[in-house]
Amino acid sequence: MNKWRPFLLGFFSVASQVLLLRELVATFNGDELFVGWALCGWLSAVGLGAWLGGRSVGHISSGSLFAVGVFSLCAVIPLIRLTPMLMGQPLGQVIPFSTAALLSIVLMVPSGLISGWLFAALCREGWGTERAIVTVYLWEGIGAFVGGILITMLSQGLVSNMTIALAVAVVTVANILLTSREQTVKGTLLGTLITVLLVIGTLPVSQIINNAIETIIYRNYQVIDSYDSPYGRQT
């Protein structure tokens, strides 16, 4: 079994939870009770994904699931920010808690579903033995630990949620491409260098995306700049 993929599963799962929760709380002005509802949606989706992954007739490869997962993460973040506008809410008006709680559950489903499905897929790719399940658990936990510390540090106003999401997508896709076939040392080093450059490139790309989203939200105003602070988005 390629142990990097369970590691990436843990990293992806934590990244999804942290980034989506930050976006939901900032957009819907949530509190601890709101976070509980969002995590309820996440855990329910993970359970459903594991159940579907274990019983699906046509098995989907972990590489394909990772690609769908990182795409959904990068797509849901802008969707969360635009949700009040799409609902016709006046700028600055707080969405009622009942509506916000329901939306938080729904918006956590895509990434949670993929995370659960990935666990089943990775266990199957390890021949579905008890040892394979333990291995996936172990390396997923290590990935979650590393991801939790790294993403928490980065999200303290250093880089935006969109930047982290794009970086996670780049690293995940690069790992899938590099581990899907035998690589020479030269090829691995070249692939790693390209990955690092692409991760650095997510900084200006994410800033363009952030400003574009805020320009849509504040369409009657001129958006000069936008950034993430430890307390939420600033425009």
Salt bridges, closest charged atoms under 4 A:
GLU23 OE2 - ARG81 NH2 2.97
GLU23 OE1 - ARG233 NH1 2.71
GLU214 OE2 - ARG81 NH1 3.76
GLU214 OE2 - ARG233 NE 3.58
